[in-house]
Every structure is written in structure tokens, then in C-alpha cells.
Amino acid sequence: TDRSASASELIINGLAPYIDVVHIGTTTVGKNQGSITFVDDFENGNFYDPDREDQINPNNQWGLQPIVSTVENAAGFSDYVDGLVPDIELREDITNLGVLGDVNEPLLARAIQEITGVSAKRAFDVQIPVNLVTSSKIVNPLNSHLVLDKVSPSKKMKTQLKSMTKK
């Protein structure tokens, strides 16, 4: 759907060179990049590890998440910044979202119809389409921005600065 990104797109694009992937829904977001999270945990190479959150310097509230890769599949395709377009467009219906995993859930029912070739017992007419009006992530002024409220050099940087000033 239009809120699917990253891992969902990675699976769709990654399988495409090997099998016939049939994408049902709406155009995805278009996130074809990977990142690494860095925090002030020198002993772990400054890499973020959720199991080491208690080791992050509590006096330094910073983090960086640089984009470090573009994701491409085995065929070399990576150009989906505008999203992956569905083979079968089917918008979600706010009056009939269904239950995930239930064969009558509209998107799953349409996939089963595509696989079996048997027409559905009911039409897939969308009465009231689900449209994203807004998201707290969109209106948050800090979204996609790094804010430093304090700057505290890491241990390594402090050591380097001390050695430079002694010369």
C-alpha cells in the first residue's frame, strides 16, 4: 500500500529476478536506501546495538543515521524511489478492512483469486477508500532532522584533542 516501505519493498524487489511477483494494492513509498545508526558507544565502534543501550554515553544525547547504501536486486534494479507500482491495483476500503489472515480479507482474497483463477464470490468494489490525510511523522517539525542539544566529544576525540594541544 501507499504506506509500505523499506522491508516490504526489499522483499518485492529482491524476489523479482527469481519468481513472478504479483503486487496487489497501491504504489509503495519508494524507500530503496539503507542506513546505519551511530551513537556515543565508543567500545562498540559507535554502532547502535539495542542490547547495549545502557552503554551509550548518558551525557551525550546524539545519534547519526547516514544513508550508506542503495538497495538493488540480483538483476541490478534499484530505481524505485517513486515506489513500486502494483500489478493489480486494489485500494483498501475503510468499511471493509477485514481480518489479517482471513480468506475474506480483501487483499488476501484478491491474491487467492489471482492464484487459483477462481472468481471471487463478491466484487472488490471499494466503497470508501483509505486515504492518508496526515501523519504525526509528516507534521513533526523534527522529522528527518538531527537536533543537538549538547555537544560532548567522544572519549577518542577528547584523547586526540589532548594529544594535539600538548605539542
Phi, psi and omega in degrees: 000179183288002173246005178276134181208173168057257185299319179298315180291324178299317179294312180301308182292322181293326180280335187308320179290345187253327181221164177280102180272126176251113183266118180246130180140228179232172181299134181284178184292313181102045179257101183247030183236157177238153181223168175233141179258126177250138177224176180276076177223075187305320184292346176249025179069018183067012176278139178287133176221116183302336179282352181242021182302330179286351179264352179288136181304115182289346180272000182228109184262052181242164174198151176231143177224076181286148172285124184239355181203158169247133184273126175228156180270182183297337178272359179087009181275128179218000187272076175229041179295339176265009178098165175263125183277134182289151172285324179234110181279126177212109179283151174287147182248120183298336179273351182210068178283335180074184179245127181305131179091343178283133183298345178267355176299128190309314182291319177292318179300321179291324177294317178298319177300317180295319182288314185275336184079002180270127180297146178292152179288342179225159180284157178260047179281126179272120180278307179230101182293146175282119177237131178289120178274309177198174179215144179300334178289329180285318185272354179287119182295343180265000180299131178065023178232142174263127179243122177260115178268340176214148174242120180227113182300147177291167180303317181297316181296319179299317179297316179296318179296318179298316181293328179288323183282341179283341184281000000 
